Amino acid sequence: MKTGFELDFVARTLRITGVVLLISLPFGIYYFGIWPALAFFSGGIWGMVNLIFLSSLIRTAIRPGGADTTRAVGFAVIKFPLLYLAGYALLKVPRFEPLHLLAGFSVLFLVMLLKATARALLGLDETGEHNSNPGQV
Amino acid sequence: MDYQSMLSWALPIGVGVAAFGSALGIGRAVGSAMEAMGRQPEAAGKIQTAMIVGAAFIEALTLYALLVFIMLQGKIGG
């Protein structure tokens, strides 16, 4: 039986986060204004890209067959200096509030938490069917 | 000691503690994941996913600390 922590858990989390961000963008623009909504959206996108590179880095560097050094170094170089510089650049955009960026960045973790909680509480396995062992996430 | 002096001490110490805690957390996570994969290579996928999620949460906490530092940095007067 498949459980919620199979390999595509991260991919599904990213997909749902993207959908949540896309849906919240027009509502954010309408209710809070363009800059807070854009900051929220940018924070979320930054978090998603960060998770993509983190998971790629871990999958290439830490695996049973030994690390794929070239790819791992490539991902590390993109993730640590470039992505963090991009985050710093986002923070320095004059109209972006750090709090809005932070809220957008947190959407990803909220999705992860809700997915894990739902699976634990409802006892759903990956296919949406009921799990015989609800405590297993 | 006034508010600004306390803040100028607390902010770098706070970020340092957060970075130290995250480094310990990620180090332990990677170490345990390697050990687990060595014992059960067939479960590598699940272990990697759990590790990615854990590492993401740990990294997020450090980023929160850094952002709080940046947000409060402006309150330290010259």
Backbone of each chain as ProteinMPNN parsed JSONL, in Angstrom:
{"seq_chain_A": "MKTGFELDFVARTLRITGVVLLISLPFGIYYFGIWPALAFFSGGIWGMVNLIFLSSLIRTAIRPGGADTTRAVGFAVIKFPLLYLAGYALLKVPRFEPLHLLAGFSVLFLVMLLKATARALLGLDETGEHNSNPGQV", "coords_chain_A": {"N_chain_A": [[0.844, -1.199, 0.0], [0.501, 2.199, -0.825], [1.791, 5.098, 0.777], [1.391, 8.455, 2.119], [3.929, 9.581, 2.014], [5.344, 8.984, -0.283], [7.488, 9.245, -3.214], [6.328, 11.229, -4.872], [5.115, 13.043, -3.198], [6.221, 15.549, -2.689], [6.092, 16.684, -5.231], [3.329, 16.782, -5.616], [2.626, 18.478, -3.549], [3.88, 20.815, -4.413], [2.43, 21.318, -6.723], [-0.159, 21.787, -5.726], [0.344, 24.006, -4.128], [1.054, 25.887, -6.065], [-1.392, 26.145, -7.4], [-2.976, 27.171, -5.314], [-1.678, 29.612, -4.905], [-2.083, 30.85, -7.383], [-4.848, 31.065, -7.395], [-5.232, 32.707, -5.207], [-4.081, 35.088, -5.992], [-5.659, 37.001, -7.731], [-7.727, 37.57, -5.882], [-6.263, 38.606, -3.777], [-5.212, 40.895, -4.986], [-7.553, 42.313, -5.361], [-8.593, 42.654, -2.733], [-6.417, 43.475, -1.074], [-4.694, 45.033, -2.537], [-2.342, 45.717, -5.234], [0.453, 45.484, -4.711], [0.914, 44.208, -2.125], [-0.312, 41.757, -2.803], [1.233, 40.891, -4.957], [3.68, 40.643, -3.659], [3.099, 38.585, -1.868], [2.55, 36.534, -3.684], [5.04, 36.374, -5.001], [6.687, 35.602, -2.874], [5.635, 33.085, -2.372], [6.196, 31.767, -4.822], [8.951, 31.89, -4.77], [9.461, 30.252, -2.575], [8.524, 27.829, -3.616], [10.314, 27.364, -5.759], [12.616, 27.167, -4.281], [12.091, 24.819, -2.837], [11.981, 22.994, -4.944], [14.648, 22.994, -5.841], [15.907, 22.198, -3.49], [14.882, 19.601, -3.131], [15.832, 18.402, -5.472], [18.548, 18.612, -5.051], [18.892, 17.002, -2.755], [18.022, 14.536, -3.755], [19.943, 13.998, -5.676], [22.33, 14.113, -4.306], [22.158, 12.559, -1.976], [21.785, 9.391, -2.007], [21.262, 5.85, -2.477], [22.965, 4.699, -4.451], [25.252, 6.221, -4.521], [26.535, 9.578, -4.779], [25.578, 11.803, -7.434], [27.844, 13.671, -8.434], [28.419, 15.909, -10.132], [25.898, 16.913, -10.938], [24.823, 17.387, -8.41], [26.508, 19.371, -7.388], [25.938, 21.361, -9.218], [23.193, 21.872, -8.64], [23.5, 22.738, -6.008], [25.0, 25.04, -6.339], [23.206, 26.62, -7.731], [21.101, 26.738, -5.918], [22.087, 27.715, -3.36], [23.84, 30.198, -3.567], [22.58, 31.673, -5.747], [19.731, 31.497, -5.554], [19.301, 32.458, -2.986], [20.28, 34.996, -3.261], [18.388, 35.961, -5.006], [16.189, 35.939, -3.292], [17.023, 37.888, -1.496], [17.054, 40.064, -3.209], [14.311, 40.236, -3.693], [13.472, 41.007, -1.17], [14.49, 43.539, -1.114], [12.991, 44.967, -2.868], [11.311, 47.956, -3.072], [8.49, 48.267, -2.648], [7.614, 45.895, -1.656], [6.563, 44.284, 1.222], [8.324, 42.717, 3.862], [6.815, 41.044, 5.487], [4.637, 40.243, 3.911], [5.94, 38.812, 1.946], [6.923, 36.784, 3.511], [4.565, 35.591, 4.362], [3.619, 34.563, 1.934], [5.664, 32.766, 1.383], [5.186, 30.95, 3.362], [2.962, 29.538, 2.574], [3.449, 27.179, 1.204], [4.331, 25.467, 3.248], [2.147, 25.375, 4.817], [0.392, 24.043, 3.118], [1.695, 21.563, 2.979], [1.509, 20.774, 5.642], [-1.258, 20.647, 6.002], [-1.907, 18.658, 4.158], [-0.565, 16.45, 5.227], [-1.806, 16.328, 7.723], [-4.454, 15.862, 6.989], [-4.217, 13.365, 5.786], [-3.386, 11.883, 7.955], [-5.509, 12.179, 9.748], [-7.842, 11.513, 8.31], [-7.182, 9.111, 7.336], [-6.434, 8.549, 4.708], [-5.037, 7.022, 1.825], [-2.62, 7.375, -0.822], [-4.112, 7.195, -3.166], [-6.485, 8.183, -2.491], [-8.107, 6.461, -1.256], [-9.419, 4.76, 1.655], [-7.181, 4.284, 4.33], [-5.914, 1.483, 6.012], [-4.424, 1.808, 8.223], [-4.622, 4.441, 9.928], [-2.925, 6.096, 11.388], [-0.574, 6.245, 10.037], [1.35, 8.346, 8.059]], "CA_chain_A": [[0.0, 0.0, 0.0], [1.281, 3.436, -0.882], [1.464, 6.059, 1.828], [1.528, 9.845, 1.712], [5.3, 10.052, 1.91], [6.031, 8.456, -1.452], [8.331, 10.235, -3.883], [5.65, 12.364, -5.495], [4.495, 13.912, -2.19], [6.753, 16.899, -2.895], [5.554, 17.185, -6.504], [1.91, 17.12, -5.429], [2.59, 19.67, -2.698], [4.233, 21.967, -5.253], [1.314, 21.578, -7.64], [-1.269, 22.398, -4.976], [0.762, 25.356, -3.726], [0.934, 26.732, -7.254], [-2.824, 26.42, -7.631], [-3.439, 28.067, -4.241], [-1.12, 30.947, -5.158], [-2.751, 31.426, -8.556], [-6.229, 31.428, -7.034], [-5.244, 33.819, -4.237], [-3.55, 36.336, -6.575], [-6.681, 38.02, -8.041], [-8.431, 37.985, -4.66], [-5.321, 39.455, -3.034], [-5.152, 42.204, -5.657], [-8.834, 42.999, -5.13], [-8.832, 43.003, -1.324], [-5.282, 44.09, -0.369], [-3.925, 45.891, -3.432], [-1.474, 44.963, -6.14], [1.807, 45.216, -4.196], [0.896, 43.096, -1.156], [-0.648, 40.494, -3.476], [2.407, 40.462, -5.733], [4.707, 40.202, -2.707], [2.641, 37.275, -1.391], [2.727, 35.6, -4.797], [6.479, 36.188, -5.226], [7.197, 34.807, -1.753], [5.212, 31.7, -2.604], [6.95, 31.213, -5.952], [10.333, 31.714, -4.304], [9.45, 29.053, -1.728], [8.371, 26.651, -4.48], [11.584, 27.135, -6.474], [13.55, 26.723, -3.246], [11.809, 23.402, -2.539], [12.366, 22.206, -6.127], [16.1, 22.808, -5.848], [16.275, 21.422, -2.298], [14.601, 18.186, -3.36], [16.759, 17.916, -6.503], [19.864, 18.488, -4.419], [18.897, 15.831, -1.874], [17.89, 13.31, -4.552], [21.181, 13.684, -6.411], [23.493, 14.01, -3.412], [22.002, 11.523, -0.942], [21.048, 8.26, -2.575], [21.989, 4.613, -2.206], [23.986, 4.373, -5.449], [26.341, 7.198, -4.492], [26.085, 10.899, -5.254], [25.896, 12.279, -8.776], [28.543, 14.859, -7.952], [28.308, 17.066, -11.031], [24.547, 17.489, -10.835], [24.628, 17.873, -7.044], [27.207, 20.659, -7.271], [25.15, 22.31, -10.016], [22.002, 22.266, -7.87], [23.932, 23.488, -4.812], [25.43, 26.383, -6.778], [22.012, 27.406, -8.072], [20.239, 26.944, -4.753], [22.566, 28.525, -2.248], [24.083, 31.628, -3.809], [21.69, 32.38, -6.681], [18.367, 31.587, -5.045], [19.301, 33.328, -1.802], [20.428, 36.366, -3.784], [17.063, 36.335, -5.539], [15.372, 36.247, -2.122], [17.477, 39.181, -0.974], [16.571, 41.071, -4.162], [12.867, 40.406, -3.445], [13.333, 41.776, 0.072], [14.91, 44.922, -1.348], [12.015, 45.687, -3.703], [10.787, 48.932, -2.11], [7.053, 48.154, -2.35], [7.318, 44.581, -1.078], [6.758, 44.182, 2.67], [8.854, 41.393, 4.226], [5.758, 40.226, 6.093], [3.844, 39.653, 2.835], [6.795, 37.78, 1.339], [6.98, 35.675, 4.477], [3.263, 34.908, 4.323], [3.603, 33.785, 0.695], [6.629, 31.675, 1.538], [4.636, 29.968, 4.308], [1.838, 28.797, 1.977], [3.967, 25.844, 0.891], [4.395, 24.656, 4.467], [0.75, 25.193, 5.233], [-0.147, 22.974, 2.265], [2.313, 20.31, 3.435], [0.957, 20.443, 6.963], [-2.659, 20.258, 5.833], [-1.946, 17.362, 3.466], [-0.158, 15.414, 6.179], [-2.843, 16.23, 8.757], [-5.637, 15.23, 6.394], [-3.948, 11.94, 5.601], [-3.32, 11.232, 9.268], [-6.823, 12.185, 10.404], [-8.874, 10.83, 7.526], [-6.736, 7.766, 6.989], [-6.45, 8.385, 3.245], [-3.76, 6.729, 1.197], [-2.323, 8.255, -1.942], [-5.123, 7.141, -4.21], [-7.712, 8.745, -1.969], [-8.884, 5.413, -0.597], [-9.169, 4.723, 3.086], [-6.02, 3.549, 4.776], [-6.267, 0.632, 7.154], [-3.632, 2.257, 9.363], [-4.755, 5.883, 9.805], [-1.835, 6.832, 12.034], [0.59, 6.31, 9.162], [1.259, 9.466, 7.123]], "C_chain_A": [[0.883, 1.254, 0.0], [0.856, 4.357, 0.251], [1.764, 7.459, 1.334], [2.951, 10.334, 1.533], [6.062, 9.412, 0.76], [6.722, 9.616, -2.165], [7.581, 11.438, -4.441], [4.903, 13.252, -4.495], [4.926, 15.367, -2.418], [6.163, 17.5, -4.165], [4.097, 17.607, -6.35], [1.759, 18.363, -4.561], [2.88, 20.925, -3.521], [3.07, 22.343, -6.167], [0.174, 22.293, -6.909], [-0.911, 23.813, -4.548], [0.638, 26.327, -4.89], [-0.511, 27.114, -7.519], [-3.353, 27.403, -6.582], [-2.942, 29.496, -4.491], [-1.82, 31.63, -6.321], [-4.169, 31.875, -8.21], [-6.225, 32.659, -6.125], [-4.777, 35.143, -4.843], [-4.648, 37.362, -6.925], [-7.444, 38.503, -6.812], [-7.556, 38.924, -3.823], [-5.245, 40.845, -3.632], [-6.426, 43.0, -5.343], [-8.941, 43.501, -3.68], [-7.673, 43.763, -0.674], [-4.476, 45.042, -1.248], [-2.887, 45.088, -4.187], [-0.139, 44.582, -5.496], [1.822, 44.14, -3.112], [0.607, 41.752, -1.817], [0.538, 39.968, -4.271], [3.522, 39.962, -4.813], [4.376, 38.812, -2.185], [2.908, 36.208, -2.449], [4.22, 35.307, -5.026], [7.097, 35.348, -4.118], [6.858, 33.337, -1.932], [6.002, 31.033, -3.714], [8.397, 30.954, -5.541], [10.434, 30.444, -3.446], [9.341, 27.783, -2.548], [9.676, 26.329, -5.202], [12.639, 26.607, -5.493], [13.354, 25.229, -2.944], [12.198, 22.507, -3.726], [13.875, 21.936, -6.105], [16.574, 22.014, -4.633], [16.046, 19.935, -2.547], [15.526, 17.615, -4.437], [18.141, 17.678, -5.9], [19.941, 17.228, -3.561], [18.834, 14.544, -2.687], [19.155, 12.978, -5.333], [22.354, 13.46, -5.455], [23.385, 12.847, -2.43], [21.147, 10.408, -1.508], [21.906, 7.003, -2.452], [23.136, 4.327, -3.192], [25.206, 5.28, -5.429], [25.896, 8.488, -5.155], [26.466, 11.127, -6.709], [26.526, 13.663, -8.577], [28.314, 16.093, -8.828], [26.948, 17.74, -10.894], [24.317, 18.081, -9.453], [25.29, 19.24, -6.857], [26.439, 21.736, -8.04], [23.932, 22.805, -9.245], [22.39, 23.115, -6.661], [24.314, 24.912, -5.198], [24.22, 27.248, -7.118], [21.242, 27.741, -6.797], [20.833, 27.947, -3.778], [22.926, 29.953, -2.635], [22.975, 32.299, -4.633], [20.286, 32.575, -6.113], [18.288, 32.508, -3.828], [19.501, 34.789, -2.218], [19.102, 36.871, -4.335], [16.131, 36.706, -4.39], [15.737, 37.604, -1.538], [16.988, 40.317, -1.885], [15.076, 41.316, -3.957], [12.634, 41.253, -2.188], [13.635, 43.257, -0.145], [13.991, 45.677, -2.312], [11.259, 46.653, -2.781], [9.312, 48.733, -1.728], [6.667, 46.812, -1.746], [7.602, 44.606, 0.427], [7.313, 42.791, 2.986], [7.783, 40.456, 4.787], [4.907, 39.536, 5.015], [4.637, 38.544, 2.122], [6.815, 36.538, 2.224], [5.676, 34.876, 4.46], [3.165, 34.032, 3.074], [4.505, 32.573, 0.782], [6.043, 30.56, 2.412], [3.51, 29.126, 3.714], [2.228, 27.342, 1.707], [3.924, 24.931, 2.118], [2.999, 24.392, 5.024], [0.11, 24.051, 4.426], [0.384, 21.614, 2.715], [1.668, 19.83, 4.729], [-0.483, 19.954, 6.834], [-2.777, 18.898, 5.143], [-1.611, 16.229, 4.437], [-1.228, 15.212, 7.25], [-4.066, 15.506, 8.21], [-5.418, 13.733, 6.245], [-3.937, 11.208, 6.934], [-4.719, 11.109, 9.882], [-7.863, 11.369, 9.641], [-8.474, 9.416, 7.132], [-6.776, 7.522, 5.5], [-5.08, 7.968, 2.751], [-3.654, 7.6, -0.052], [-3.412, 8.281, -3.011], [-6.452, 7.715, -3.74], [-8.587, 7.703, -1.302], [-8.533, 5.377, 0.875], [-8.025, 3.795, 3.444], [-6.413, 2.7, 5.98], [-5.49, 1.029, 8.399], [-3.599, 3.784, 9.372], [-3.615, 6.671, 10.433], [-0.631, 7.022, 11.134], [0.412, 7.414, 8.128], [2.005, 9.138, 5.852]], "O_chain_A": [[1.87, 1.343, 0.729], [-0.314, 4.382, 0.634], [2.328, 7.634, 0.254], [3.165, 11.4, 0.955], [7.287, 9.306, 0.811], [6.577, 10.781, -1.797], [8.123, 12.542, -4.483], [4.138, 14.125, -4.903], [4.112, 16.288, -2.351], [5.781, 18.67, -4.189], [3.676, 18.639, -6.872], [0.885, 19.197, -4.798], [2.228, 21.957, -3.359], [2.765, 23.52, -6.36], [-0.382, 23.272, -7.406], [-1.749, 24.713, -4.594], [0.174, 27.455, -4.72], [-0.814, 28.266, -7.826], [-4.079, 28.342, -6.907], [-3.684, 30.462, -4.314], [-2.117, 32.824, -6.269], [-4.633, 32.92, -8.665], [-7.081, 33.536, -6.242], [-5.041, 36.206, -4.28], [-4.575, 38.497, -6.455], [-7.771, 39.685, -6.699], [-8.037, 39.897, -3.243], [-5.215, 41.846, -2.915], [-6.374, 44.204, -5.094], [-9.336, 44.643, -3.443], [-7.907, 44.61, 0.188], [-3.646, 45.79, -0.731], [-2.585, 43.944, -3.845], [0.352, 43.474, -5.711], [2.659, 43.239, -3.166], [1.194, 40.733, -1.452], [0.821, 38.77, -4.269], [4.219, 38.997, -5.128], [5.256, 37.96, -2.069], [3.421, 35.129, -2.152], [4.616, 34.157, -5.217], [7.932, 34.483, -4.382], [7.681, 32.458, -1.678], [6.429, 29.886, -3.582], [8.99, 29.941, -5.91], [11.378, 29.666, -3.581], [9.976, 26.777, -2.232], [10.097, 25.174, -5.255], [13.438, 25.731, -5.824], [14.321, 24.478, -2.814], [12.688, 21.394, -3.532], [14.321, 20.809, -6.319], [17.531, 21.245, -4.727], [16.895, 19.105, -2.221], [15.96, 16.468, -4.33], [18.808, 16.686, -6.195], [20.917, 16.48, -3.622], [19.508, 13.568, -2.357], [19.417, 11.81, -5.624], [23.271, 12.7, -5.766], [24.388, 12.222, -2.087], [19.918, 10.484, -1.485], [23.129, 7.086, -2.337], [24.163, 3.773, -2.8], [26.108, 5.114, -6.251], [24.991, 8.492, -5.989], [27.529, 10.703, -7.163], [25.834, 14.681, -8.557], [28.049, 17.183, -8.322], [26.85, 18.959, -10.755], [23.699, 19.138, -9.318], [24.716, 20.146, -6.253], [26.305, 22.869, -7.578], [23.665, 24.006, -9.199], [21.708, 24.083, -6.326], [24.0, 25.867, -4.488], [24.2, 28.446, -6.836], [20.789, 28.87, -6.611], [20.175, 28.918, -3.404], [22.347, 30.875, -2.062], [22.488, 33.367, -4.263], [19.722, 33.668, -6.179], [17.319, 33.249, -3.665], [18.954, 35.7, -1.596], [18.737, 38.034, -4.163], [15.37, 37.669, -4.491], [14.865, 38.373, -1.134], [16.57, 41.376, -1.415], [14.616, 42.455, -4.033], [11.734, 42.091, -2.14], [13.101, 44.119, 0.553], [14.177, 46.871, -2.549], [10.633, 46.217, -1.814], [8.933, 49.01, -0.589], [5.514, 46.614, -1.365], [8.716, 44.904, 0.857], [6.833, 41.796, 2.444], [7.836, 39.242, 4.59], [4.504, 38.385, 5.183], [4.096, 37.502, 1.753], [6.735, 35.406, 1.747], [5.685, 33.647, 4.535], [2.688, 32.899, 3.141], [4.157, 31.488, 0.315], [6.359, 29.384, 2.232], [3.14, 28.103, 4.289], [1.455, 26.413, 1.943], [3.527, 23.769, 2.027], [2.719, 23.346, 5.609], [-0.609, 23.212, 4.969], [-0.366, 20.643, 2.821], [1.331, 18.657, 4.887], [-0.879, 18.977, 7.47], [-3.634, 18.087, 5.494], [-2.278, 15.195, 4.465], [-1.524, 14.083, 7.64], [-4.643, 14.648, 8.877], [-6.306, 12.931, 6.534], [-4.408, 10.076, 7.043], [-5.069, 10.078, 10.457], [-8.656, 10.636, 10.232], [-9.294, 8.628, 6.661], [-7.111, 6.422, 5.059], [-4.067, 8.499, 3.205], [-4.504, 8.456, -0.298], [-3.601, 9.295, -3.683], [-7.428, 7.735, -4.489], [-9.682, 8.014, -0.834], [-7.495, 5.888, 1.296], [-7.915, 2.68, 2.934], [-7.153, 3.149, 6.856], [-5.85, 0.635, 9.508], [-2.64, 4.373, 8.872], [-3.369, 7.811, 10.039], [0.236, 7.85, 11.414], [-0.577, 7.417, 7.394], [2.048, 9.955, 4.932]]}, "seq_chain_B": "MDYQSMLSWALPIGVGVAAFGSALGIGRAVGSAMEAMGRQPEAAGKIQTAMIVGAAFIEALTLYALLVFIMLQGKIGG", "coords_chain_B": {"N_chain_B": [[20.2, 49.356, 30.467], [19.067, 50.283, 27.311], [16.205, 49.9, 25.031], [17.057, 49.768, 22.358], [19.731, 49.04, 22.527], [19.493, 46.544, 23.688], [18.145, 45.243, 21.642], [20.064, 45.333, 19.637], [21.879, 43.555, 20.624], [20.363, 41.261, 20.921], [19.37, 40.53, 18.368], [21.526, 39.635, 16.515], [22.437, 37.503, 18.09], [20.17, 35.91, 18.262], [19.783, 35.169, 15.542], [22.121, 33.772, 15.172], [21.772, 31.64, 16.993], [19.564, 30.427, 15.801], [20.652, 29.648, 13.33], [22.597, 27.887, 14.214], [21.039, 25.922, 15.468], [19.571, 25.012, 13.262], [21.61, 24.001, 11.671], [22.495, 21.894, 13.259], [20.145, 20.355, 13.253], [19.751, 19.735, 10.492], [22.09, 18.392, 9.993], [21.809, 16.145, 11.671], [19.538, 15.044, 10.498], [20.399, 14.386, 7.888], [22.457, 12.596, 8.496], [21.031, 10.536, 9.804], [19.338, 9.794, 7.725], [21.126, 8.796, 5.821], [22.094, 6.61, 7.219], [19.737, 5.118, 7.504], [19.138, 4.605, 4.812], [21.301, 3.062, 4.137], [20.755, 0.805, 5.625], [18.27, 0.026, 4.618], [18.035, 0.015, 1.502], [15.972, -0.21, -0.338], [13.97, 1.356, 0.603], [14.656, 3.887, 0.001], [13.429, 5.977, -1.452], [11.197, 6.818, 0.084], [12.514, 7.603, 2.382], [14.105, 9.672, 1.417], [12.111, 11.505, 0.658], [10.878, 12.082, 3.124], [13.041, 13.26, 4.303], [13.475, 15.469, 2.659], [11.178, 16.982, 3.193], [11.532, 17.438, 5.937], [13.985, 18.84, 5.891], [13.2, 21.074, 4.46], [11.404, 22.288, 6.231], [13.124, 22.848, 8.368], [14.915, 24.594, 7.141], [13.163, 26.632, 6.537], [12.576, 27.663, 9.052], [14.996, 28.862, 9.728], [15.087, 30.788, 7.747], [12.892, 32.315, 8.503], [13.874, 33.375, 10.902], [15.952, 34.906, 9.879], [14.535, 36.736, 8.328], [13.04, 38.042, 10.294], [15.114, 39.236, 11.608], [15.973, 41.003, 9.576], [13.692, 42.57, 9.381], [13.59, 43.789, 11.897], [15.962, 45.05, 12.034], [16.054, 47.66, 11.126], [15.111, 49.05, 13.28], [17.133, 49.42, 15.005], [18.85, 52.023, 16.151], [21.326, 54.473, 15.111]], "CA_chain_B": [[20.337, 49.103, 29.022], [17.824, 50.683, 26.65], [15.578, 48.967, 24.096], [17.842, 49.588, 21.128], [20.947, 48.27, 22.843], [19.087, 45.144, 23.877], [17.831, 44.707, 20.317], [21.308, 45.161, 18.879], [22.506, 42.33, 21.135], [19.496, 40.085, 20.771], [19.153, 40.116, 16.969], [22.557, 38.721, 15.99], [22.495, 36.269, 18.886], [19.017, 35.107, 17.848], [20.045, 34.569, 14.225], [23.184, 32.782, 15.38], [21.178, 30.459, 17.634], [18.712, 29.777, 14.789], [21.529, 28.997, 12.346], [23.238, 26.754, 14.893], [20.016, 24.885, 15.638], [19.253, 24.436, 11.95], [22.76, 23.197, 11.23], [22.43, 20.635, 14.019], [18.978, 19.605, 12.791], [19.982, 19.195, 9.142], [23.172, 17.41, 10.132], [21.24, 14.907, 12.228], [18.603, 14.476, 9.517], [21.175, 13.755, 6.802], [23.147, 11.435, 9.073], [20.068, 9.456, 10.031], [18.839, 9.329, 6.422], [22.173, 7.957, 5.222], [22.111, 5.365, 7.974], [18.527, 4.37, 7.161], [19.26, 4.132, 3.423], [22.28, 1.981, 4.158], [20.111, -0.4, 6.152], [17.151, -0.369, 3.742], [18.135, 0.778, 0.241], [14.707, -0.253, -1.091], [13.08, 2.401, 1.119], [15.353, 5.165, -0.198], [12.497, 7.009, -1.925], [10.424, 7.342, 1.211], [13.442, 8.285, 3.302], [14.469, 10.947, 0.779], [10.974, 12.432, 0.726], [10.747, 12.547, 4.508], [14.168, 14.144, 4.582], [13.242, 16.735, 1.943], [10.166, 17.736, 3.947], [12.174, 17.886, 7.179], [14.988, 19.862, 5.576], [12.483, 22.294, 4.052], [10.882, 22.931, 7.44], [14.264, 23.379, 9.135], [15.421, 25.75, 6.409], [12.173, 27.7, 6.659], [12.723, 28.303, 10.367], [16.161, 29.754, 9.651], [14.721, 31.948, 6.919], [12.031, 33.166, 9.337], [14.754, 34.106, 11.825], [16.68, 35.904, 9.088], [13.598, 37.799, 7.939], [12.741, 38.833, 11.496], [16.321, 40.052, 11.787], [15.961, 42.098, 8.594], [12.583, 43.476, 9.7], [13.865, 44.55, 13.118], [17.258, 45.717, 11.907], [15.824, 49.096, 10.961], [14.744, 49.677, 14.558], [18.347, 49.708, 15.776], [19.282, 53.365, 15.763], [22.773, 54.703, 15.104]], "C_chain_B": [[19.008, 49.445, 28.326], [17.395, 49.644, 25.596], [16.463, 48.691, 22.884], [19.125, 48.802, 21.366], [20.613, 46.795, 22.999], [18.82, 44.473, 22.529], [19.106, 44.437, 19.525], [22.111, 43.96, 19.386], [21.682, 41.109, 20.753], [19.398, 39.602, 19.328], [20.262, 39.202, 16.438], [22.657, 37.425, 16.77], [21.363, 35.328, 18.462], [19.253, 34.416, 16.522], [21.121, 33.489, 14.343], [22.64, 31.496, 15.984], [20.331, 29.691, 16.625], [19.566, 29.015, 13.783], [22.183, 27.76, 12.949], [22.254, 25.592, 15.041], [19.684, 24.206, 14.328], [20.383, 23.545, 11.459], [22.757, 21.853, 11.957], [21.305, 19.743, 13.494], [19.221, 18.962, 11.443], [21.082, 18.133, 9.187], [22.641, 16.082, 10.648], [20.322, 14.229, 11.216], [19.366, 13.74, 8.413], [21.866, 12.495, 7.309], [22.205, 10.254, 9.238], [19.543, 8.899, 8.713], [19.859, 8.419, 5.751], [22.202, 6.587, 5.889], [20.918, 4.478, 7.567], [18.6, 3.813, 5.741], [20.261, 2.994, 3.31], [21.652, 0.675, 4.632], [19.042, -0.911, 5.203], [17.191, 0.416, 2.441], [16.821, 0.803, -0.528], [13.731, 0.829, -0.608], [13.661, 3.8, 0.887], [14.411, 6.285, -0.609], [11.739, 7.664, -0.787], [11.313, 8.136, 2.158], [13.829, 9.647, 2.734], [13.334, 11.958, 0.906], [10.801, 12.983, 2.133], [11.858, 13.526, 4.835], [14.002, 15.502, 3.907], [12.258, 17.6, 2.729], [10.777, 18.288, 5.236], [13.161, 19.008, 6.928], [14.318, 21.176, 5.192], [11.958, 23.034, 5.279], [12.018, 23.565, 8.257], [14.793, 24.649, 8.47], [14.466, 26.94, 6.552], [12.318, 28.415, 8.001], [13.913, 29.265, 10.371], [15.831, 30.996, 8.836], [13.795, 32.891, 7.691], [12.883, 34.014, 10.279], [15.483, 35.227, 11.088], [15.764, 37.07, 8.706], [13.222, 38.68, 9.135], [13.921, 39.758, 11.804], [16.282, 41.264, 10.854], [14.86, 43.107, 8.92], [12.9, 44.348, 10.911], [15.165, 45.349, 13.052], [17.1, 47.239, 11.822], [15.502, 49.815, 12.264], [15.961, 49.957, 15.443], [18.886, 51.061, 15.294], [20.79, 53.502, 15.81], [23.217, 55.583, 16.255]], "O_chain_B": [[17.953, 48.947, 28.718], [18.099, 48.675, 25.314], [16.604, 47.552, 22.441], [19.551, 48.007, 20.527], [21.332, 45.918, 22.52], [19.197, 43.325, 22.294], [19.209, 43.429, 18.826], [22.933, 43.411, 18.653], [22.208, 40.081, 20.327], [19.347, 38.396, 19.084], [19.973, 38.106, 15.958], [22.928, 36.37, 16.198], [21.559, 34.121, 18.321], [18.966, 33.229, 16.374], [21.044, 32.44, 13.704], [22.994, 30.399, 15.552], [20.364, 28.461, 16.586], [19.252, 27.88, 13.423], [22.309, 26.725, 12.295], [22.589, 24.438, 14.775], [19.533, 22.986, 14.269], [20.148, 22.472, 10.903], [22.986, 20.807, 11.349], [21.484, 18.539, 13.313], [18.936, 17.78, 11.257], [21.005, 17.111, 8.505], [22.983, 15.022, 10.125], [20.321, 13.005, 11.085], [19.021, 12.615, 8.05], [21.864, 11.46, 6.643], [22.527, 9.125, 8.868], [19.325, 7.694, 8.583], [19.499, 7.39, 5.178], [22.317, 5.554, 5.23], [21.061, 3.279, 7.323], [18.176, 2.685, 5.491], [20.098, 2.082, 2.5], [21.96, -0.405, 4.128], [18.907, -2.117, 4.997], [16.453, 1.389, 2.29], [16.574, 1.735, -1.293], [12.785, 1.179, -1.314], [13.217, 4.774, 1.496], [14.57, 7.422, -0.165], [11.647, 8.889, -0.697], [10.928, 9.189, 2.667], [13.878, 10.644, 3.454], [13.566, 13.125, 1.222], [10.606, 14.183, 2.324], [11.647, 14.503, 5.554], [14.332, 16.542, 4.477], [12.476, 18.798, 2.908], [10.569, 19.45, 5.585], [13.182, 20.005, 7.651], [14.796, 22.254, 5.545], [12.055, 24.259, 5.359], [11.882, 24.676, 8.769], [15.08, 25.644, 9.136], [14.891, 28.089, 6.672], [12.194, 29.638, 8.072], [13.842, 30.35, 10.949], [16.234, 32.107, 9.18], [13.891, 34.11, 7.556], [12.65, 35.213, 10.435], [15.615, 36.341, 11.593], [16.165, 38.233, 8.753], [13.101, 39.899, 9.009], [13.741, 40.908, 12.205], [16.523, 42.396, 11.274], [15.039, 44.315, 8.77], [12.519, 45.518, 10.949], [15.431, 46.206, 13.894], [17.901, 47.995, 12.371], [15.606, 51.039, 12.348], [15.862, 50.624, 16.473], [19.321, 51.195, 14.15], [21.462, 52.722, 16.485], [24.407, 55.87, 16.389]]}, "name": "protein", "num_of_chains": 2, "seq": "MKTGFELDFVARTLRITGVVLLISLPFGIYYFGIWPALAFFSGGIWGMVNLIFLSSLIRTAIRPGGADTTRAVGFAVIKFPLLYLAGYALLKVPRFEPLHLLAGFSVLFLVMLLKATARALLGLDETGEHNSNPGQVMDYQSMLSWALPIGVGVAAFGSALGIGRAVGSAMEAMGRQPEAAGKIQTAMIVGAAFIEALTLYALLVFIMLQGKIGG"}
